[in-house]
Amino acid sequence: MEVVSRLLALLVLLLLGAGLRTTGILNTRRTATLNAVAYYVALPALIFVSTYDRDIGELLSPALLGGLLFVLFATAGIAWLVHRNRSSTPRRSVAIVQSYHSNLGYLGLPLVAATFNDDVTAIASVVLGVVTLTQLPLTIVVLSTLNGAGAAIGDEIRGLATNPVLAALVGGLAVGSVGISIPGPAATGLDVLGMLSLPLALLCVGASLQVDLPSVDLGATGSVIALKIVCMPAIAWLVFSVLAVDATTLTATVVMLGTPSAVSTFVFATELGGDKEFASLNVFLTTLVSIATLFVLITFVG
């Protein structure tokens, strides 16, 4: 019942964000400010407090690293096969990308932190780092290659070095590995900031979702939904079960990889010649349907 309540609260916040955008309360400037607070303050705080008291050797194992890369590229390969015959190249590129590119930061990690214990959250933070470092360059390559768009891939990759989320992960793991103690008041303050990450992120996601239902391509959108929030976590469950990882790692990876298509895929589609209307619709629908599928996943692995 607690899981249902949490996911219903997630849906309410998404709809609230959309409603505040519609009424003009969350305009472009205010949404950008809210997004900056979530991205540069709340989410890094959550990641740091989840990892600062743990050694990297406890969290990042060869099985976790290899399993994550296998699931990501396997899903991307299946998506390429499923969407290869789409008549529109901009739509095909977006469909492929949104079938594997997960919303790990704004939905995955905050949801895991709100639902599971600190051990699962710590592993989920590492999952966020590994997958982000892989899926971001892959998405840029797929969109720019298929659409013939010029993309400063080197600039995007170099930008990862100043990414606040990844910086918080590296900092937390470094502190934990060295054994530096964090003063209690500082840890408490960071913990409070981290608790704000989920509501802030959900409001931002809701405010950024735009839908044009008459333009729905049922075949393409249905395939994206099936691949992203059904096939990808199923592959993750199978792979990590075969790898015989502990329950904490299995829970973190399956739930994180079961999150919907990331809002950033809409931004990349807009910049790199993809079908941006199709991308926006898929973000909305995968997010909406994931409320139900995440409940199933959390119940199953929890």
C-alpha positions in Angstrom: 0.0 0.0 0.0 2.9 2.3 0.8 4.3 1.8 -2.8 0.9 2.6 -4.3 0.8 5.8 -2.2 4.3 6.9 -3.3 3.5 6.3 -7.0 0.2 8.1 -6.8 2.0 11.0 -5.2 4.5 10.9 -8.1 1.6 11.1 -10.6 0.0 14.0 -8.7 3.2 16.0 -8.8 3.6 15.3 -12.5 0.1 16.5 -13.2 0.6 19.5 -10.9 3.6 20.5 -12.8 1.7 20.3 -16.1 -1.2 22.2 -14.6 1.1 25.0 -13.2 2.6 25.3 -16.7 -0.9 25.5 -18.3 -2.0 28.2 -15.9 1.2 30.2 -16.5 2.4 29.9 -12.9 5.4 27.8 -14.0 6.4 29.8 -17.1 9.7 29.2 -18.9 11.8 31.3 -16.6 10.4 29.8 -13.4 10.6 26.3 -14.7 14.3 26.9 -15.6 15.0 28.2 -12.1 13.2 25.2 -10.5 15.1 22.9 -12.8 18.4 24.5 -11.8 17.7 24.0 -8.1 16.9 20.3 -8.7 19.8 19.7 -11.0 22.6 21.7 -9.3 21.5 21.4 -5.7 19.0 18.8 -4.6 20.0 15.9 -6.9 23.8 16.2 -6.2 23.0 16.4 -2.5 21.1 13.2 -2.7 23.9 11.4 -4.6 26.6 12.6 -2.2 24.8 11.6 1.0 24.1 8.2 -0.6 27.7 7.5 -1.2 30.0 9.5 1.0 30.3 6.8 3.7 30.9 3.9 1.3 34.0 2.5 -0.4 33.8 2.4 -4.2 34.9 -1.3 -4.1 31.6 -2.1 -2.3 29.5 -0.5 -4.9 31.1 -0.8 -8.3 31.7 -4.5 -9.1 32.7 -6.0 -12.5 29.3 -7.7 -12.6 27.5 -4.4 -12.1 29.5 -2.6 -14.7 29.4 -5.4 -17.3 25.7 -6.1 -16.7 24.7 -2.4 -17.1 26.6 -2.0 -20.4 25.2 -5.3 -21.7 21.6 -4.3 -20.9 22.0 -0.8 -22.4 23.5 -1.9 -25.7 21.2 -5.0 -26.0 18.2 -2.7 -25.7 19.6 -0.2 -28.1 20.3 -3.1 -30.6 16.8 -4.4 -30.3 15.4 -0.9 -30.7 17.4 -0.5 -33.9 15.9 -3.7 -35.3 12.4 -2.9 -34.2 12.4 0.7 -35.6 14.6 0.1 -38.7 11.7 0.3 -41.2 10.1 3.6 -39.9 9.5 5.7 -43.0 10.6 8.9 -41.4 14.3 9.1 -40.4 13.8 11.8 -37.8 11.1 9.7 -36.2 13.2 6.5 -36.4 16.1 8.1 -34.7 14.0 9.4 -31.8 12.2 6.0 -31.5 15.6 4.2 -31.2 17.0 6.7 -28.6 13.9 6.8 -26.5 13.7 3.0 -26.3 16.9 2.9 -24.1 17.6 6.4 -22.8 16.4 6.3 -19.2 15.3 9.1 -16.9 17.7 8.1 -14.1 18.3 11.4 -12.5 15.0 13.1 -12.3 12.9 10.0 -11.6 15.0 6.9 -11.1 17.3 7.8 -8.2 14.9 10.1 -6.3 12.2 7.3 -6.5 14.6 4.7 -5.3 15.8 6.9 -2.4 12.2 7.5 -1.4 11.2 3.8 -1.6 14.2 1.7 -0.6 17.0 1.8 2.0 20.4 3.5 1.8 22.2 0.4 0.4 19.9 0.3 -2.6 20.2 4.1 -3.1 24.0 3.9 -3.1 24.0 1.3 -5.8 21.4 3.3 -7.8 23.7 6.3 -7.6 26.5 4.2 -9.3 24.0 3.0 -11.9 23.1 6.6 -12.7 26.8 7.4 -13.2 27.7 4.4 -15.3 24.6 4.6 -17.6 24.7 8.3 -18.0 28.3 8.2 -19.1 27.3 5.7 -21.8 23.8 6.6 -22.9 24.5 10.3 -23.4 27.3 9.9 -26.1 25.3 7.0 -27.7 22.2 9.1 -28.0 24.2 12.0 -29.6 25.9 9.6 -32.1 22.6 7.9 -33.1 20.7 11.2 -33.6 23.5 13.0 -35.4 24.3 10.0 -37.6 20.8 9.2 -38.7 19.7 12.8 -39.2 23.0 14.1 -40.7 23.1 16.8 -38.1 26.3 18.3 -37.0 26.9 17.6 -33.3 29.8 18.7 -31.2 30.2 15.3 -29.6 33.5 16.2 -28.1 32.0 19.3 -26.4 29.2 17.2 -25.0 31.5 14.6 -23.7 33.8 17.3 -22.2 30.7 18.8 -20.6 30.3 15.6 -18.5 33.4 16.6 -16.6 31.5 19.6 -15.1 28.2 17.7 -14.7 27.1 18.4 -11.1 25.4 15.0 -10.8 28.5 13.1 -11.8 30.7 15.4 -9.8 28.7 14.6 -6.7 29.0 10.9 -7.4 32.8 11.1 -7.8 33.1 13.3 -4.7 30.9 11.0 -2.6 32.8 7.9 -3.7 36.2 9.6 -3.1 35.2 10.7 0.4 33.9 7.2 1.2 36.9 5.4 -0.2 39.4 7.7 1.7 37.4 7.4 4.9 36.9 11.2 5.5 34.2 11.8 8.0 31.5 14.4 7.3 30.2 16.5 10.2 26.8 15.5 11.4 25.1 18.9 10.8 26.4 19.0 7.2 25.3 15.5 6.5 21.8 16.3 7.9 21.6 19.4 5.8 22.5 17.6 2.6 20.0 14.9 3.5 17.2 17.5 3.7 18.2 18.9 0.4 18.3 15.5 -1.1 14.7 14.8 0.0 13.6 17.8 -2.2 15.0 16.2 -5.3 12.0 14.0 -6.2 9.2 16.6 -5.8 11.3 19.3 -7.6 12.2 17.0 -10.4 8.6 15.8 -10.9 7.3 19.3 -11.1 10.0 20.1 -13.7 9.2 17.0 -15.7 5.4 17.8 -15.6 6.0 21.4 -16.6 8.1 20.3 -19.6 5.6 17.7 -21.0 3.7 18.7 -24.0 1.2 16.4 -25.8 -0.5 16.5 -29.1 -2.8 13.4 -29.0 -4.1 13.6 -32.5 -0.6 13.1 -33.8 -0.1 9.8 -32.0 1.6 7.1 -34.1 0.3 4.1 -32.2 2.8 1.6 -33.7 5.9 3.7 -33.1 4.9 5.0 -29.7 3.6 1.6 -28.5 7.0 0.1 -29.5 8.9 2.7 -27.6 6.8 2.2 -24.5 7.2 -1.6 -24.7 10.9 -1.5 -25.2 11.7 1.2 -22.6 9.6 0.3 -19.6 8.9 -3.4 -20.2 11.7 -4.9 -22.3 14.7 -3.0 -20.8 13.9 -3.9 -17.1 13.1 -7.5 -18.1 16.5 -7.8 -19.8 18.1 -6.2 -16.7 16.3 -8.7 -14.4 17.4 -11.6 -16.6 21.1 -10.5 -16.9 21.6 -9.7 -13.2 19.8 -12.9 -12.2 22.3 -14.8 -14.3 25.2 -12.8 -12.9 23.9 -13.9 -9.4 24.3 -10.4 -7.9 22.9 -9.7 -4.4 19.4 -8.5 -3.9 20.4 -4.9 -3.4 22.1 -4.7 -6.8 19.2 -6.5 -8.5 16.7 -4.2 -7.0 18.6 -1.0 -7.9 19.4 -1.9 -11.5 15.9 -3.2 -12.4 14.1 -0.2 -11.0 16.5 2.3 -12.4 16.4 0.8 -15.9 12.6 0.5 -15.7 12.2 4.3 -15.7 10.6 6.2 -18.6 12.4 8.0 -21.5 14.4 10.9 -20.3 13.1 14.5 -20.8 16.6 15.3 -22.2 15.8 13.1 -25.3 13.3 15.8 -26.4 16.1 18.4 -26.1 18.6 16.3 -28.1 15.9 15.5 -30.7 15.2 19.2 -31.1 18.9 20.1 -31.5 19.9 17.1 -33.7 17.2 16.9 -36.3 14.8 14.4 -34.6 11.0 14.5 -34.6 10.5 16.7 -31.5 6.7 16.4 -31.4 7.1 12.6 -31.4 9.8 12.9 -28.8 7.7 15.0 -26.5 4.7 12.7 -26.8 6.8 9.6 -26.0 8.3 11.3 -22.9 4.8 12.0 -21.6 3.3 8.6 -22.4 6.3 6.5 -21.1 6.2 8.6 -17.9 2.5 8.1 -17.5 2.5 4.3 -18.2 5.6 3.9 -16.0 3.5 4.7 -13.0 1.9 1.3 -13.3 5.0 -0.6 -14.5 7.2 0.8 -11.7 4.6 -0.3 -9.2 5.0 -3.9 -10.6 8.8 -3.7 -10.6 9.0 -2.3 -7.1 6.6 -4.9 -5.8 8.4 -7.7 -7.7 12.0 -6.9 -6.7 11.3 -5.2 -3.4 
